[in-house]
């Protein structure tokens, strides 16, 4: 049985990064960050403000938000009551080999793969909640057999259920079509393990730093330096929770001059130090 399931989901071994219930207390804030994963936040009690590319959206009880890949987002708790929700991160690349006609027919798959979606906000049904709860249960089980393969199978159920219910929701399209902004982002992503300055990015784009700054801020809602640090912070968070690299090694890999400066920049955007983030019992942001 194990080998059969293993073959079935072999190409999606890393499909689910995490899936778990979360509680955010009043006053909680987690600063701007981005990641390659698609993030699902299903609010079961209370409400939370989620800022996506500069737009603030309040997610309330009975609603879910799907945040698509590479969207810069942050969490802010203004309510005096705790917010409880189910949170999951999964790899969009797991669906990259799906045939075009299937993507066209299964609407949520098209949102995952079109690279233009910022977020999806919609009410969720009892059946969809049950599906996400089962994913969380299997991903966190320490005793049952075949937990992660079964959770991956439930992901497909969630995709079909979301596609069925999507007509009740709202999708914001975020498209970067400006060639200068695209070139700047590509340069930053390609030189992530270096010390990157605004002047370096501008020189690579063959424009002045002032012109690049103006265009980039207008297109993405953040500055070039903010994007550099947020993107580096995303890599740092993955290495902090997914590898045995030390703080000094991570700081060096990301082109920071010292561990102290790396920690300062990391805390500026996430509001916690790298050590505090690493010590979190749940890798859930």
ABEGO torsion letter per residue (X at the ends): XAAAAAAAAAAAAAABABBBBBBBBBGBBBBBBBBABBBBBBBABEBBBBBBGGBBBBBBBGBBBBBBBGBBBBBBBABABBBBBBBBBBBAAAAAABBAAAAAABAAAAAAAAGABABBBBBBBAAAAAAAAAAAAAAABAABBGAAAAAAAAAAAAAAAAAAAAAABBBBBBBBABAAAAAAAAAAAAAAABBBBAAAAAAAAGBBAAAAAAAAAAAAGBBAAAAAAAAAAAAAAAAAAABABBAAAAAAAAGBABAAAAAAAAAAAAGBBAAAAAABABBAX
